[in-house]
Amino acid sequence: MGPSGDWWRFVPAEQLRRRRFKAWRLRWKERLRRRGVAIALAFLCYGLVVIALLLHLPPLVGLLALAPMVLLPLLGYLTYWLLWKEFHE
């Protein structure tokens, strides 16, 4: 039986595999649309690129590729702090 109920027994045998695959695909599609999962996948992909650069090129190139990941949150915080200071003092 399928994970969502007993209605799978009413699906014709020739359509069962296709419908289960479609349901599985839709579940994964919805999971990947979640914000947290998308952010995690983006960081994972970027991390894999950085690791590949560190393994195949001089370390300086890998560190340059890692710089946006480290510096962007700092720049965002600095911008937030400057704007807050401008409007509250």
N, C-alpha and C positions, 0 to 999 in steps of 0.2 A: 504494500500500500504506500501511497505517497505521504509525505510529511504533513500535508495540510488537511487530510480527511479521507473519507471512504469513497469519494466520488470517482476515484481512479478506476474502480471496478466497472464503472459504466462506460468508460472510454473504449471504443473498439480496439482490438488487439493491434491492427495495422497502424493506428494513430498513436498508440501509447508511447512509444519511444520518442517520436517527434514532439509530442506534447510535454513529456517530462523534460526533454532537453530545452524546450522553449521556456518552461517554468524555471528551470535552473538558471538559464541565461538571464531572464528577467530579474531573478533574485540577486544575481551578481551585479547586474546593471544598477539596481537600486542601491546596493552596498557601495559601489564605487562613486555614486553621486553624493554621498555624504561628505560634508566638508572636512571632517577629521581624517577620513580615509584618503581623500584627495590630497590633503596637505602631507600626510605621511608618505604617500606614494611619490609625491614631488620631491620630498627630502631624500627618500630612498634612491630614486633615480639620479638625483644630483650627487648623492654620496657615492654611488657606483661609478659615475663619471670621474669624480675626484680620485677615487681609489685606482681606477684604470690609468689616469694621468700620473699618479704617484708611482705606479709600478712600471710604466713604460717610458716615462720622460724624466728629466731631472726634477728633483724635489721642488725646486723653485717654481716650476710651472704648475705643479699640483697645489702648492700653497697659494699661488695667484688665483687658481680656480676656486679655492676654498675661501678666499677673502670676501666675496659678496655675502656668503652665508654667515660670516662672522660680523662683518661691518654693517650690513643692512639693518639688523635689529638695533644696533647702537645708533645709527643715523636716525632711525625712526624715533627712538627715545629722545635723542637730542632735539629733534624737531618738535616733538610733543612738549618737552620741557621749555623750549624757547617760546613757543606759542602760549603756553600756560603763564609763563612769567610776563610776557608782553601784556596779556589781558587782565592779569590779577595784581599787578603792581603799579 
